[in-house]
Amino acid sequence: MQAGRDPISDVAGAVWDGLRQIGDCSYAILPKDVAHSLAGFKKAVITQITTALQWEMEWIDDRVAGGDKLREEWREKCRERTSQTAQ
């Protein structure tokens, strides 16, 4: 008995196969050393972008943590002032 086919998966697979073929052709038209150098360059650029994005995400996390700390300090000062004026 034949398993049911998923037309979405079939289309997605066909699209990916087509993109893979285009990618293969784009490197096949280049001389081997140029293709390898280009691939190395692209990977190095992507690595630097990834590193920069990771740094940015860590910076955001640190700023949010700093904001939480500052907000808590402000609340504490506000409580102190409120308690001083109530006395």
Rosetta constraint file for C-alpha pairs under 8 A:
AtomPair CA 5 CA 10 HARMONIC 7.80 0.50
AtomPair CA 6 CA 10 HARMONIC 6.27 0.50
AtomPair CA 7 CA 11 HARMONIC 6.16 0.50
AtomPair CA 8 CA 12 HARMONIC 6.07 0.50
AtomPair CA 9 CA 13 HARMONIC 5.89 0.50
AtomPair CA 10 CA 14 HARMONIC 6.18 0.50
AtomPair CA 11 CA 15 HARMONIC 6.16 0.50
AtomPair CA 12 CA 16 HARMONIC 6.14 0.50
AtomPair CA 13 CA 17 HARMONIC 6.05 0.50
AtomPair CA 14 CA 18 HARMONIC 6.16 0.50
AtomPair CA 15 CA 19 HARMONIC 6.21 0.50
AtomPair CA 16 CA 20 HARMONIC 5.99 0.50
AtomPair CA 17 CA 21 HARMONIC 6.13 0.50
AtomPair CA 18 CA 22 HARMONIC 6.26 0.50
AtomPair CA 19 CA 23 HARMONIC 6.11 0.50
AtomPair CA 20 CA 24 HARMONIC 6.11 0.50
AtomPair CA 21 CA 25 HARMONIC 6.14 0.50
AtomPair CA 22 CA 26 HARMONIC 6.13 0.50
AtomPair CA 23 CA 27 HARMONIC 6.57 0.50
AtomPair CA 24 CA 28 HARMONIC 5.98 0.50
AtomPair CA 25 CA 29 HARMONIC 6.21 0.50
AtomPair CA 26 CA 30 HARMONIC 7.31 0.50
AtomPair CA 27 CA 35 HARMONIC 5.58 0.50
AtomPair CA 28 CA 32 HARMONIC 7.74 0.50
AtomPair CA 28 CA 35 HARMONIC 7.65 0.50
AtomPair CA 30 CA 34 HARMONIC 6.23 0.50
AtomPair CA 30 CA 35 HARMONIC 5.60 0.50
AtomPair CA 31 CA 35 HARMONIC 6.08 0.50
AtomPair CA 32 CA 36 HARMONIC 6.24 0.50
AtomPair CA 33 CA 37 HARMONIC 6.05 0.50
AtomPair CA 34 CA 38 HARMONIC 5.93 0.50
AtomPair CA 35 CA 39 HARMONIC 6.12 0.50
AtomPair CA 36 CA 40 HARMONIC 6.11 0.50
AtomPair CA 37 CA 41 HARMONIC 6.11 0.50
AtomPair CA 38 CA 42 HARMONIC 6.12 0.50
AtomPair CA 39 CA 43 HARMONIC 6.15 0.50
AtomPair CA 40 CA 44 HARMONIC 6.14 0.50
AtomPair CA 41 CA 45 HARMONIC 6.23 0.50
AtomPair CA 42 CA 46 HARMONIC 6.16 0.50
AtomPair CA 43 CA 47 HARMONIC 6.01 0.50
AtomPair CA 44 CA 48 HARMONIC 6.27 0.50
AtomPair CA 45 CA 49 HARMONIC 6.21 0.50
AtomPair CA 46 CA 50 HARMONIC 6.03 0.50
AtomPair CA 47 CA 51 HARMONIC 6.14 0.50
AtomPair CA 48 CA 52 HARMONIC 6.13 0.50
AtomPair CA 49 CA 53 HARMONIC 6.12 0.50
AtomPair CA 50 CA 54 HARMONIC 6.09 0.50
AtomPair CA 51 CA 55 HARMONIC 6.17 0.50
AtomPair CA 52 CA 56 HARMONIC 6.16 0.50
AtomPair CA 53 CA 57 HARMONIC 6.19 0.50
AtomPair CA 54 CA 58 HARMONIC 6.26 0.50
AtomPair CA 55 CA 59 HARMONIC 6.08 0.50
AtomPair CA 56 CA 60 HARMONIC 6.16 0.50
AtomPair CA 57 CA 61 HARMONIC 6.25 0.50
AtomPair CA 58 CA 62 HARMONIC 6.16 0.50
AtomPair CA 59 CA 63 HARMONIC 6.16 0.50
AtomPair CA 60 CA 64 HARMONIC 6.15 0.50
AtomPair CA 61 CA 65 HARMONIC 6.19 0.50
AtomPair CA 62 CA 66 HARMONIC 6.07 0.50
AtomPair CA 63 CA 67 HARMONIC 6.01 0.50
AtomPair CA 64 CA 68 HARMONIC 6.18 0.50
AtomPair CA 65 CA 69 HARMONIC 6.28 0.50
AtomPair CA 66 CA 70 HARMONIC 6.12 0.50
AtomPair CA 67 CA 71 HARMONIC 5.93 0.50
AtomPair CA 68 CA 72 HARMONIC 6.21 0.50
AtomPair CA 69 CA 73 HARMONIC 6.30 0.50
AtomPair CA 70 CA 74 HARMONIC 6.23 0.50
AtomPair CA 71 CA 75 HARMONIC 6.27 0.50
AtomPair CA 72 CA 76 HARMONIC 6.19 0.50
AtomPair CA 73 CA 77 HARMONIC 6.24 0.50
AtomPair CA 74 CA 78 HARMONIC 6.09 0.50
AtomPair CA 75 CA 79 HARMONIC 6.15 0.50
AtomPair CA 76 CA 80 HARMONIC 6.22 0.50
AtomPair CA 77 CA 81 HARMONIC 6.20 0.50
AtomPair CA 78 CA 82 HARMONIC 6.07 0.50
AtomPair CA 79 CA 83 HARMONIC 6.08 0.50
AtomPair CA 80 CA 84 HARMONIC 6.14 0.50
AtomPair CA 81 CA 85 HARMONIC 6.17 0.50
AtomPair CA 82 CA 86 HARMONIC 6.19 0.50
AtomPair CA 83 CA 87 HARMONIC 6.53 0.50
